[in-house]
């Protein structure tokens, strides 16, 4: 396909932006062909993102794919969000060592609404198509399901890492779990998708969309995957269960503080995957950091402020930055310290930290933090051999760098 000068410029801009940060492209030639055709015909590509509403909370790890959807949307392509109210009740077996608990209709509806409300902070909800896959999956009769099943072998399905591991370790695999990738693949058939995107852990499911489209004699979709974002510990993928996450509904102060705590070596990844800078701005900032023309802390502050402003606005991001500087630059205290009312007296140290001030989930966790010098009372480190504490009105208990509680005598 021949492009004129203006179209070539648009093609190169879109290609460079949309392919930035990707891990898998299946296939690049197919992607370029579809993109050229879209630019020449002035018709948007249909970009599929399947969402199984298994949990309602969205963190920055989830936004990696949403940010890529926004880029497609900004270029005028049509985003198709499929809410898996049908497949969500099966449960995605990806990265699972056991069968997922099946969700009720009420849980699916609640999670979907909450999730969608949150991602609407990133993408324009007025310019997306939302589908519930029960609309077409419920209509499949047994004969059609058997035909779909006959299109793939059990050997192929067992190539999935999660299935393979469970099979080798004699862990159960429920029969209905094998239908999940087939049903997700059928979603692409129902909507005749051009491109589907997801995390690298979804590659098998996304490729199943290509397989199912081929089975139904449709043009196969392009599959694009993005990396999983490491959390604040810099090692494991961001997850609420691992407590290494930054939630997009968290307060500006908490978001900013957390975004200053991930390892410096992850800055380039965070810039590419969770900021909304233009490609040129991303490349310039990354080069500036690599050339040591900006201090890592200064760069991290710039990134943190930018990300907080995406979800809370520039004014609140500015306040969060000022408070961070006050607390960590001038050793001042936060302005909005939570107060806990207690009866005057002497308390067992670890009972106070866990059951009264709710700073830790367990006494063993509290002991580890105290032993590491991570707990302070009125700015003084709490010693591990201190068995009891006589509380005072206005006493400040601090855990780590960001958690403060003020004791109020009732």
C-alpha positions as CSV (number, residue, x, y, z in Angstrom):
1,X,0.0,0.0,0.0
2,X,1.4,3.4,-1.0
3,X,1.2,6.3,1.4
4,X,1.6,10.0,0.5
5,X,4.0,12.2,2.3
6,X,1.5,13.3,5.0
7,X,0.3,9.7,5.5
8,X,3.8,8.4,5.8
9,X,4.5,10.9,8.6
10,X,1.4,9.9,10.4
11,X,2.2,6.2,9.9
12,X,5.7,6.6,11.4
13,X,4.4,8.6,14.4
14,X,1.7,6.1,15.2
15,X,3.9,3.1,14.7
16,X,6.7,4.4,16.9
17,X,4.3,5.5,19.6
18,X,2.1,2.4,19.6
19,X,4.9,-0.1,19.5
20,X,6.9,1.6,22.3
21,X,7.2,-0.5,25.4
22,X,5.8,-3.7,23.9
23,X,7.1,-7.2,24.5
24,X,5.3,-9.3,21.9
25,X,4.0,-8.3,18.5
26,X,2.3,-11.0,16.5
27,X,2.9,-10.1,13.9
28,X,4.7,-6.8,13.2
29,X,4.1,-7.0,9.4
30,X,0.5,-7.6,10.0
31,X,0.3,-4.6,12.4
32,X,1.9,-2.3,9.8
33,X,-0.4,-3.5,7.1
34,X,-3.5,-2.9,9.2
35,X,-2.2,0.5,10.3
36,X,-1.5,1.6,6.8
37,X,-4.9,0.5,5.6
38,X,-6.5,2.4,8.5
39,X,-4.6,5.6,7.6
40,X,-5.4,5.4,3.9
41,X,-9.1,4.6,4.4
42,X,-9.4,6.9,7.4
43,X,-11.2,4.1,9.2
44,X,-10.2,3.4,12.9
45,X,-8.8,0.0,13.9
46,X,-10.9,-2.0,16.4
47,X,-8.7,-2.5,19.6
48,X,-9.9,-5.2,21.9
49,X,-9.2,-5.3,25.6
50,X,-10.8,-8.1,27.6
51,X,-11.5,-7.4,31.3
52,X,-12.5,-10.1,33.7
53,X,-13.8,-8.3,36.8
54,X,-12.3,-10.6,39.4
55,X,-11.2,-7.7,41.7
56,X,-12.4,-4.1,41.9
57,X,-9.2,-2.3,42.8
58,X,-7.0,-0.8,40.1
59,X,-3.3,-0.1,40.7
60,X,-0.6,1.2,38.4
61,X,0.3,-2.3,37.2
62,X,-3.2,-2.5,35.7
63,X,-2.8,0.9,34.0
64,X,0.1,-0.3,31.8
65,X,-2.4,-1.8,29.3
66,X,-4.9,1.0,29.8
67,X,-2.3,3.6,29.0
68,X,-1.6,1.8,25.7
69,X,-5.4,1.8,25.0
70,X,-5.3,5.6,25.6
71,X,-2.6,6.0,22.9
72,X,-4.7,4.1,20.4
73,X,-7.7,6.2,21.4
74,X,-5.7,9.5,21.0
75,X,-4.9,8.4,17.4
76,X,-8.6,8.0,16.7
77,X,-8.9,4.2,16.9
78,X,-11.9,2.5,18.4
79,X,-11.4,0.9,21.8
80,X,-13.6,-2.1,22.5
81,X,-13.7,-3.1,26.2
82,X,-15.1,-6.5,26.8
83,X,-16.3,-7.1,30.3
84,X,-16.2,-10.8,30.9
85,X,-19.4,-11.3,32.8
86,X,-19.5,-14.8,31.4
87,X,-15.8,-15.7,31.3
88,X,-15.3,-14.0,34.6
89,X,-17.5,-16.7,36.2
90,X,-15.2,-19.3,34.8
91,X,-12.1,-17.5,36.1
92,X,-8.9,-16.9,34.1
93,X,-6.4,-19.7,34.9
94,X,-3.4,-17.6,33.9
95,X,-0.6,-17.6,36.5
96,X,-2.7,-19.7,38.8
97,X,-1.7,-22.8,40.8
98,X,-5.3,-23.7,41.7
99,X,-8.7,-23.4,40.2
100,X,-10.2,-19.9,40.7
101,X,-13.3,-19.5,42.8
102,X,-16.2,-18.9,40.5
103,X,-17.9,-15.5,40.9
104,X,-21.6,-14.8,41.3
105,X,-23.5,-12.5,39.0
106,X,-23.6,-9.8,41.7
107,X,-19.8,-9.9,42.3
108,X,-19.1,-9.6,38.6
109,X,-21.5,-6.6,38.2
110,X,-20.1,-4.8,41.2
111,X,-16.4,-5.4,40.3
112,X,-17.0,-4.4,36.6
113,X,-18.6,-1.1,37.6
114,X,-16.0,-0.3,40.1
115,X,-13.1,-1.2,37.7
116,X,-14.7,0.7,34.8
117,X,-15.2,3.8,37.0
118,X,-11.5,3.8,37.8
119,X,-10.1,3.2,34.3
120,X,-12.4,6.0,33.1
121,X,-9.8,8.3,34.8
122,X,-7.4,7.3,32.0
123,X,-9.4,6.7,28.9
124,X,-12.3,8.7,27.5
125,X,-15.3,6.7,28.5
126,X,-17.5,8.6,25.9
127,X,-15.4,7.2,23.1
128,X,-15.2,3.5,23.8
129,X,-17.5,0.6,23.1
130,X,-18.3,-1.6,26.1
131,X,-19.6,-5.1,25.6
132,X,-20.5,-7.9,28.0
133,X,-19.5,-11.2,26.5
134,X,-22.5,-13.1,27.9
135,X,-24.4,-11.4,25.1
136,X,-22.9,-13.9,22.6
137,X,-21.4,-16.7,24.7
138,X,-24.8,-17.5,26.3
139,X,-26.2,-18.1,22.9
140,X,-23.7,-20.8,21.9
141,X,-25.4,-24.2,21.9
142,X,-23.7,-27.5,22.7
143,X,-23.1,-28.3,19.0
144,X,-21.3,-25.0,18.4
145,X,-19.3,-25.5,21.6
146,X,-18.2,-28.9,20.5
147,X,-17.2,-27.5,17.1
148,X,-15.1,-24.9,18.8
149,X,-13.5,-27.5,21.1
150,X,-12.6,-29.6,18.1
151,X,-10.5,-26.8,16.7
152,X,-7.8,-27.3,19.2
153,X,-6.1,-30.2,21.0
154,X,-5.7,-30.9,24.6
155,X,-1.9,-31.1,24.0
156,X,-2.0,-27.5,22.8
157,X,-3.9,-26.3,25.8
158,X,-1.5,-28.1,28.2
159,X,1.3,-26.0,26.7
160,X,0.1,-23.2,28.9
161,X,2.6,-22.8,31.7
162,X,0.0,-22.8,34.5
163,X,-1.7,-25.9,33.2
164,X,1.7,-27.6,32.7
165,X,2.9,-26.9,36.2
166,X,-0.3,-28.0,37.8
167,X,-0.4,-31.2,35.7
168,X,3.3,-32.0,36.6
169,X,2.6,-31.4,40.3
170,X,-0.6,-33.5,40.3
171,X,-2.7,-30.5,41.1
172,X,-6.3,-30.5,39.9
173,X,-7.4,-28.8,36.7
174,X,-11.1,-28.5,36.4
175,X,-12.5,-29.2,32.9
176,X,-14.3,-25.9,32.6
177,X,-10.9,-24.1,32.9
178,X,-9.9,-25.4,29.4
179,X,-12.8,-23.5,28.0
180,X,-11.6,-20.1,29.3
181,X,-9.1,-19.4,26.5
182,X,-11.5,-20.7,23.9
183,X,-14.3,-18.4,25.1
184,X,-12.0,-15.4,25.3
185,X,-10.8,-16.2,21.7
186,X,-14.4,-16.4,20.6
187,X,-14.9,-12.8,21.8
188,X,-12.6,-11.7,19.0
189,X,-14.7,-13.5,16.5
190,X,-17.9,-11.9,17.8
191,X,-16.4,-8.4,17.4
192,X,-14.1,-9.0,14.4
193,X,-11.3,-7.3,16.3
194,X,-8.2,-5.9,14.5
195,X,-5.9,-5.8,17.5
196,X,-6.0,-7.3,21.0
197,X,-3.7,-6.1,23.8
198,X,-2.9,-7.4,27.2
199,X,-0.1,-8.3,29.6
200,X,2.6,-10.9,28.8
201,X,0.8,-13.3,31.1
202,X,-2.2,-13.2,28.7
203,X,-0.2,-14.1,25.5
204,X,-1.7,-17.6,25.3
205,X,-5.3,-16.2,25.6
206,X,-4.6,-13.5,23.1
207,X,-3.2,-15.9,20.6
208,X,-6.3,-18.0,21.0
209,X,-8.2,-15.0,19.5
210,X,-6.1,-15.4,16.3
211,X,-6.8,-19.1,16.3
212,X,-10.5,-18.7,16.7
213,X,-10.7,-16.0,14.0
214,X,-8.8,-18.3,11.6
215,X,-11.2,-21.1,12.4
216,X,-14.1,-18.9,11.5
217,X,-12.4,-17.6,8.3
218,X,-11.9,-14.1,9.6
219,X,-8.8,-12.0,9.2
220,X,-6.6,-12.7,12.2
221,X,-6.1,-10.0,14.8
222,X,-2.7,-8.6,15.8
223,X,-1.6,-9.5,19.3
224,X,0.3,-7.0,21.4
225,X,1.6,-7.6,24.9
226,X,3.0,-5.3,27.5
227,X,5.4,-6.2,30.3
228,X,4.2,-6.8,33.9
229,X,5.2,-3.8,36.1
230,X,7.3,-4.6,39.1
231,X,6.0,-3.2,42.3
232,X,7.7,-1.0,44.9
233,X,10.0,-3.8,46.0
234,X,11.5,-3.8,42.6
235,X,11.3,-7.6,42.3
236,X,7.8,-9.0,42.2
237,X,5.0,-7.8,39.9
238,X,2.8,-5.1,41.4
239,X,0.1,-6.7,43.5
240,X,-2.2,-5.7,46.3
241,X,-1.6,-9.1,48.0
242,X,2.1,-8.4,48.0
243,X,1.6,-4.9,49.4
244,X,4.0,-3.4,46.8
245,X,1.3,-1.5,44.8
246,X,0.2,2.1,44.1
247,X,-3.5,2.3,43.9
248,X,-4.9,4.9,41.5
249,X,-7.7,5.7,44.1
250,X,-5.2,6.3,46.9
251,X,-4.7,9.7,48.4
252,X,-2.3,12.1,46.6
253,X,0.0,12.0,49.6
254,X,0.2,8.2,49.7
255,X,0.6,7.9,46.0
256,X,3.5,10.4,45.9
257,X,5.2,8.9,48.9
258,X,5.0,5.4,47.4
259,X,6.2,6.6,44.0
260,X,9.4,7.9,45.7
261,X,10.2,4.4,47.1
262,X,10.7,2.1,44.1
263,X,14.3,1.4,43.1
264,X,16.0,3.9,40.8
265,X,16.7,1.2,38.1
266,X,12.9,1.0,37.5
267,X,12.6,4.7,36.5
268,X,12.9,4.0,32.8
269,X,10.2,1.4,32.9
270,X,7.8,3.6,35.0
271,X,8.4,6.4,32.5
272,X,7.6,4.2,29.5
273,X,4.6,2.3,31.0
274,X,2.7,4.5,33.5
275,X,3.3,8.1,32.5
276,X,1.3,10.1,29.9
277,X,4.3,11.9,28.5
278,X,4.7,12.0,24.7
279,X,7.2,9.6,23.2
280,X,9.6,12.5,22.6
281,X,9.3,13.6,26.2
282,X,9.8,10.1,27.5
283,X,12.9,9.6,25.4
284,X,14.3,13.0,26.4
285,X,13.8,12.4,30.1
286,X,15.3,8.9,30.0
287,X,18.3,10.3,28.1
288,X,18.7,13.0,30.7
289,X,18.7,10.5,33.5
290,X,21.2,8.2,31.7
291,X,23.5,11.1,31.0
292,X,23.4,12.1,34.7
293,X,22.1,15.5,33.8
294,X,19.5,15.2,36.5
295,X,19.7,13.7,40.0
296,X,17.8,10.5,40.3
297,X,15.7,11.9,43.3
298,X,14.8,15.0,41.3
299,X,13.8,12.8,38.3
300,X,11.7,10.5,40.5
301,X,10.0,13.5,42.1
302,X,9.1,14.8,38.6
303,X,7.7,11.4,37.6
304,X,5.8,11.0,40.9
305,X,4.2,14.5,40.6
306,X,3.2,13.8,37.0
307,X,1.6,10.5,37.9
308,X,-0.3,11.9,40.9
309,X,-1.6,14.8,38.7
310,X,-3.0,12.2,36.3
311,X,-5.4,10.9,38.9
312,X,-5.9,13.9,41.3
313,X,-5.0,17.0,39.3
314,X,-2.0,19.3,39.3
315,X,-3.0,21.3,42.4
316,X,-3.2,18.2,44.7
317,X,0.0,16.8,43.2
318,X,1.7,20.1,44.1
319,X,0.5,19.8,47.7
320,X,1.6,16.2,47.9
321,X,5.1,17.2,46.7
322,X,5.3,20.0,49.2
323,X,4.3,17.8,52.1
324,X,6.8,15.2,51.0
325,X,9.5,17.8,51.0
326,X,8.4,19.1,54.4
327,X,8.5,15.6,56.0
328,X,11.6,14.1,54.3
329,X,13.5,17.3,53.5
330,X,13.0,19.2,56.7
331,X,12.1,16.3,59.1
332,X,8.7,18.0,59.7
333,X,5.5,16.0,60.5
334,X,2.6,15.6,58.1
335,X,-0.3,17.9,58.7
336,X,-3.1,15.3,58.7
337,X,-1.8,12.6,61.1
338,X,-4.4,10.1,62.1
339,X,-5.4,10.3,65.8
340,X,-6.2,7.2,67.9
341,X,-7.9,7.7,71.3
342,X,-6.6,5.5,74.1
343,X,-7.1,5.4,77.9
344,X,-4.1,6.7,79.8
345,X,-1.7,4.1,81.1
346,X,1.1,1.6,80.3
347,X,0.7,-0.8,77.4
348,X,2.5,-3.9,76.2
349,X,4.7,-2.6,73.3
350,X,3.5,-5.0,70.7
351,X,-0.1,-5.0,71.8
352,X,0.0,-1.3,71.5
353,X,1.4,-1.3,68.0
354,X,-0.9,-4.0,66.7
355,X,-4.2,-4.1,68.6
356,X,-4.5,-0.5,69.7
357,X,-2.8,1.6,67.1
358,X,-3.4,-0.9,64.2
359,X,0.1,-0.2,62.7
360,X,0.8,-3.8,62.0
361,X,-1.2,-6.9,61.2
362,X,0.7,-9.1,63.6
363,X,3.1,-8.9,66.5
364,X,5.7,-10.8,64.7
365,X,5.6,-8.2,61.9
366,X,5.9,-5.4,64.5
367,X,8.9,-7.1,66.2
368,X,10.7,-7.4,62.9
369,X,10.2,-3.7,62.1
370,X,11.3,-2.6,65.6
371,X,14.4,-4.8,65.4
372,X,15.3,-3.1,62.1
373,X,14.9,0.3,63.7
374,X,11.8,1.1,61.7
375,X,9.6,2.4,64.6
376,X,10.0,5.7,66.3
377,X,8.2,7.4,69.2
378,X,8.4,11.2,69.1
379,X,11.3,10.9,66.7
380,X,13.3,8.4,68.8
381,X,13.9,4.8,67.6
382,X,12.0,2.3,69.7
383,X,14.4,-0.3,71.1
384,X,13.5,-4.0,70.7
385,X,14.0,-4.8,74.4
386,X,11.4,-2.2,75.5
387,X,8.5,-4.4,76.7
388,X,6.0,-1.7,77.6
389,X,5.2,1.9,76.7
390,X,3.6,4.5,79.0
391,X,1.6,6.6,76.5
392,X,1.3,10.4,76.6
393,X,-1.2,12.7,75.1
394,X,0.0,13.9,71.6
395,X,2.6,11.1,71.4
396,X,3.6,10.5,67.7
397,X,4.3,6.9,66.7
398,X,6.0,6.5,63.3
399,X,6.5,3.4,61.2
400,X,9.0,3.7,58.3
401,X,8.9,6.9,56.4
402,X,5.2,7.4,55.6
403,X,3.0,6.0,58.4
404,X,2.2,8.2,61.4
405,X,-0.3,8.0,64.3
406,X,-0.9,10.5,67.1
407,X,-2.1,9.2,70.5
408,X,-4.9,11.1,72.1
409,X,-5.7,10.5,75.7
410,X,-9.4,10.1,76.3
